[in-house]
Every structure is written in C-alpha cells, then in structure tokens.
Amino acid sequence: MNPVAPHSELHNFLQRNMSAYLGLLHQMIVMNSFTLNPTGVNSLGRLTADLFAPLGFEAEFVPSPDFRYGHHLMLTRMAGSKAVGSAPVIGLISHLDTVFPAAEEQANDFKFRIEGDSIPTCSRASPGASS
C-alpha cells in the first residue's frame, strides 16, 4: 500500500471541492453568532445540523436555561446505522457562538475575505484572551 496515495486522494478531493467549501465557510462566517444573539447562534446551529444530516447525523436542539443565549446543538449518529457501517466512532466538540457583536464586527471590518491563498483572521485578541 502506498502511504502517499490516501493523502493525494484527499488533496485532490479538497482541491476539486474548494469553491464549495469556501462558500460554506463564507455562509457560516457572515452569520453573526455573537453569544448574546440567540437568533444568529440558532441559525448557525440549523445550518450546521443541515450540513451534517447527509452524513447520517441527527440533530437535537437543547434550549439554553438562559433565554439570552442560543440553543445547544447535539449531533448524534448511531454506530450501527447504514451511513456509518463499520466506521470507527468519533466525537466532535465545538461551539456556535462567537466573540464580537455585529456593531464591533462592522466597526473593525471583521469580514470574510481571501487574501492570496489564505483567509486572514482578526489580529486583535478578544477581551479576556491572552495574546
């Protein structure tokens, strides 16, 4: 077995689909999911659930005990499902909320953009974060 082949196949797959994946990333980034914007957090959760559904994941939205926050999203996929077959079970942990409210994003020009072959991030540390 050639150890380079799987890497090449993955690289080729990603290259072929780069435009679609960048489109999804753009769609996610333009949704303001600031912690205190439950509508934005829930919209991003719905999009995330929709993206994982074709992979056999079922979504459960759990309301936050505090109405100021969006729902928690739990994605599950049963190990014996047709979509999984004999594939190993994995766990993914993430969050849907982001640091900046819409006004701060606009004031600091935080937006999705491609510069050369990269997507720059904001260079300013978030409040409370170490630099």
C-alpha positions in Angstrom: 0.0 0.0 0.0 1.3 3.4 -1.0 1.1 5.7 2.1 1.1 8.8 -0.2 -2.0 7.7 -2.1 -4.6 8.5 0.6 -3.0 11.9 1.1 -3.1 12.5 -2.7 -6.7 11.4 -2.9 -7.7 13.7 0.0 -5.8 16.6 -1.5 -7.4 16.1 -4.9 -10.8 15.8 -3.4 -10.4 19.1 -1.4 -9.0 20.9 -4.4 -12.0 19.8 -6.6 -14.4 21.0 -3.9 -12.5 24.1 -2.6 -15.0 26.6 -4.1 -18.0 24.8 -2.4 -16.2 24.6 0.9 -15.2 28.2 0.8 -18.8 29.1 0.0 -20.0 27.2 3.1 -17.3 28.8 5.3 -18.4 32.2 4.0 -22.0 31.4 4.7 -21.1 30.5 8.3 -18.8 33.5 8.9 -21.3 36.1 7.7 -23.9 34.9 10.3 -23.4 36.9 13.4 -23.4 34.4 16.1 -22.4 36.6 19.0 -23.1 35.0 22.3 -26.0 37.4 23.1 -27.5 37.0 19.6 -29.6 33.8 20.0 -31.1 34.2 16.6 -27.7 34.1 15.0 -26.5 31.3 17.1 -29.6 29.3 16.3 -29.3 30.0 12.6 -25.7 28.8 12.6 -26.8 25.7 14.5 -29.5 24.9 12.0 -27.0 25.3 9.1 -24.5 23.1 10.9 -27.2 20.4 11.5 -28.2 20.6 7.9 -24.6 20.1 6.8 -24.2 17.0 9.0 -27.5 15.4 8.1 -26.3 13.8 4.8 -23.6 12.1 6.9 -26.2 10.3 9.0 -26.2 12.7 12.0 -29.4 13.5 13.8 -29.7 17.0 15.4 -31.2 17.8 18.7 -31.6 21.4 19.8 -31.5 21.9 23.5 -32.7 25.3 24.7 -30.3 27.2 27.0 -31.5 27.7 30.5 -30.9 31.4 29.9 -33.1 32.9 27.2 -30.3 35.3 26.2 -28.4 32.5 24.6 -29.0 30.3 21.6 -29.8 26.6 21.7 -27.1 23.9 22.2 -26.8 21.6 19.2 -26.2 17.9 19.8 -25.4 15.8 16.7 -25.5 12.1 17.0 -25.0 9.2 14.7 -25.7 5.7 15.7 -22.8 3.3 15.3 -24.8 0.6 13.5 -26.5 2.9 11.0 -26.2 2.4 7.3 -24.4 5.7 7.0 -21.7 4.6 9.4 -21.3 0.9 8.6 -18.2 -0.4 10.4 -16.5 3.0 10.6 -15.0 3.9 14.0 -17.0 6.1 16.3 -15.7 9.6 16.7 -16.7 12.6 18.9 -16.6 16.2 17.9 -16.9 19.2 20.3 -17.4 22.8 19.2 -19.3 25.9 19.9 -21.6 28.0 17.8 -21.2 31.4 19.4 -18.6 34.0 18.5 -16.9 36.9 20.4 -18.0 40.0 18.6 -21.4 41.7 18.3 -22.4 42.9 14.9 -21.6 46.5 15.6 -18.0 45.7 16.5 -17.6 43.4 13.5 -18.6 46.3 11.3 -16.5 48.9 13.1 -13.4 46.8 12.8 -14.1 45.5 9.3 -14.2 41.9 10.5 -15.4 40.1 7.5 -14.7 37.1 5.3 -12.1 37.7 2.7 -9.5 35.7 0.9 -6.0 37.3 0.5 -3.8 35.3 -1.8 -4.0 31.7 -0.6 -5.2 32.4 2.9 -8.2 33.7 4.9 -6.8 36.1 7.4 -8.2 36.2 10.9 -8.6 39.3 13.0 -5.3 40.1 14.7 -6.8 41.7 17.8 -7.2 39.4 20.8 -10.7 39.1 22.1 -11.5 40.6 25.5 -10.1 38.4 28.2 -7.9 36.4 25.9 -4.2 36.2 26.3 -2.1 37.4 23.3 
